Amino acid sequence: MTDGWGGWWTEAKLEILRKYLQAFTQASTKARATVYLDLYAGMPTHTRPDTAGVHDGSTTIALETVPGFTRLVFWEREPTASALRSALRIRRPADDRWHVVSGDSNATISNGLTLVTDLRWAPTFAFIDPKGLDVAWTTLERLAAWRTGGRKVELWILLPEPAVERVLGLQGVRGRNTADQMTALYGCDDWLAIHERRRSNELTADETRAEYVNLLRWRLQHDLDYKITHPLTLTNATGSPVYTMIFATDHPVGGDIMHDIYSHAHVHEIPELRSLALAHRAQAKQDAAGILTLFDTPPPPVAHIEYVHTKPWEPPHRRRDDSILDEMDDVDDQSGYAGFNPDDF
Ligand SMILES: C[S@@+](CC[C@H](N)C(=O)[O-])C[C@H]1O[C@@H](n2cnc3c(N)ncnc32)[C@H](O)[C@@H]1O
């Protein structure tokens, strides 16, 4: 069973999660109850492939948050769901706050939410951390409408937008499956307007990525009525984007807290962890080449970029009525596509 760990950027992501959850439960003390939802829960710990370091996964981070969450629901597919349940029973025998819901979280979201029906009024945070384009808009709609009392579930969603054009470019059934997943994710086919402009070279690769992120933020704010969204793009060691974490809230305090955490991460966690990863890579290359050095390779300096929040802009509109996907050959290709894997980048 692979444990889904990416690299140093996963560590940065989970450090942001740790900080935000602590601030979230702290800021919600007066509410007297809080709920954590994890739609792609994984296992309690992960082993980082490059350093072999063992790190807490999101379930452990959420269970160890202080002040503690009142209740936590974890969604996972089998067989990982059963493995997670067993591991948590062993690790936390006296902790009865959590539940593991087996199966595709898009299909079982409502079942899982019934476990917190009595806490529908409570401040609730949902971590949505898939490995690909698995999330369905219907799930986001369900979460956005879940809470009573005029507030929304806060969402923190992973969007693997750098991989989208690569897999959309696939011929045949696989390309079409990706297109269907994109429509399910955005809840509409507005993403085709971006794809169309990329195909005609009106948008660069970077602009295309930015448009895919923007479209999801726009939909969250204009269709699900979230007041604030914050995007944070994580890169691999060489600086290529791997995914963007989109935070959505309707609470100004939540927006301010995540703004501060993202700003801090831009200056500290992201350049510092990336620098260590680069040093580790350089050391591993030297070791592999049999080069003996007296001292470890020092971490190279990595410049930081300040986090600047901008509002989402109106997404582009479709120009043509006919689907450009009709141009795809209907013959399935044999390109070895094995699903999304942002870790490839
Ligand atoms: C990137 S890992 C999650 C890691 C975890 N959030 C963490 O930070 O420790 C993605 C997980 O989602 C699970 N998964 C994939 N598709 C799923 C689905 N449709 N519903 C529920 N879980 C799913 C996989 O088994 C995998 O463990």
The ligand as an SDF file (V2000), in Angstrom:
LIG
                    3D

 27 29  0  0  0  0  0  0  0  0999 V2000
   -2.8680   12.2700   -0.7500 C   0  0  0  0  0  0  0  0  0  0  0  0
   -3.5040   10.9560    0.1860 S   0  0  0  0  0  0  0  0  0  0  0  0
   -4.1310   11.7420    1.6110 C   0  0  0  0  0  0  0  0  0  0  0  0
   -3.1380   12.0190    2.6560 C   0  0  0  0  0  0  0  0  0  0  0  0
   -3.7010   12.5390    3.9530 C   0  0  0  0  0  0  0  0  0  0  0  0
   -4.7210   13.5780    3.7520 N   0  0  0  0  0  0  0  0  0  0  0  0
   -2.5870   13.0920    4.7850 C   0  0  0  0  0  0  0  0  0  0  0  0
   -2.2730   14.2690    4.6290 O   0  0  0  0  0  0  0  0  0  0  0  0
   -2.0620   12.3760    5.6050 O   0  0  0  0  0  0  0  0  0  0  0  0
   -5.0030   10.5670   -0.6360 C   0  0  0  0  0  0  0  0  0  0  0  0
   -5.7970    9.4510    0.0440 C   0  0  0  0  0  0  0  0  0  0  0  0
   -7.1070    9.4500   -0.4840 O   0  0  0  0  0  0  0  0  0  0  0  0
   -7.5600    8.1160   -0.6260 C   0  0  0  0  0  0  0  0  0  0  0  0
   -8.5910    8.1770   -1.6610 N   0  0  0  0  0  0  0  0  0  0  0  0
   -8.4180    8.2330   -3.0050 C   0  0  0  0  0  0  0  0  0  0  0  0
   -9.6160    8.3780   -3.6070 N   0  0  0  0  0  0  0  0  0  0  0  0
  -10.5530    8.4280   -2.6310 C   0  0  0  0  0  0  0  0  0  0  0  0
  -11.9610    8.6050   -2.6220 C   0  0  0  0  0  0  0  0  0  0  0  0
  -12.6360    8.7320   -3.7620 N   0  0  0  0  0  0  0  0  0  0  0  0
  -12.6090    8.6530   -1.4300 N   0  0  0  0  0  0  0  0  0  0  0  0
  -11.9250    8.5110   -0.2800 C   0  0  0  0  0  0  0  0  0  0  0  0
  -10.5680    8.3590   -0.2230 N   0  0  0  0  0  0  0  0  0  0  0  0
   -9.9130    8.3040   -1.3750 C   0  0  0  0  0  0  0  0  0  0  0  0
   -6.3280    7.3400   -0.9920 C   0  0  0  0  0  0  0  0  0  0  0  0
   -6.4890    5.9840   -0.5890 O   0  0  0  0  0  0  0  0  0  0  0  0
   -5.2350    8.0630   -0.1920 C   0  0  0  0  0  0  0  0  0  0  0  0
   -5.0150    7.4480    1.0450 O   0  0  0  0  0  0  0  0  0  0  0  0
  1  2  1  0
  2  3  1  0
  2 10  1  0
  3  4  1  0
  4  5  1  0
  5  6  1  0
  5  7  1  0
  7  8  2  0
  7  9  1  0
 10 11  1  0
 11 12  1  0
 11 26  1  0
 12 13  1  0
 13 14  1  0
 13 24  1  0
 14 15  1  0
 14 23  1  0
 15 16  2  0
 16 17  1  0
 17 18  1  0
 17 23  2  0
 18 19  1  0
 18 20  2  0
 20 21  1  0
 21 22  2  0
 22 23  1  0
 24 25  1  0
 24 26  1  0
 26 27  1  0
M  CHG  2   2   1   9  -1
M  END
$$$$
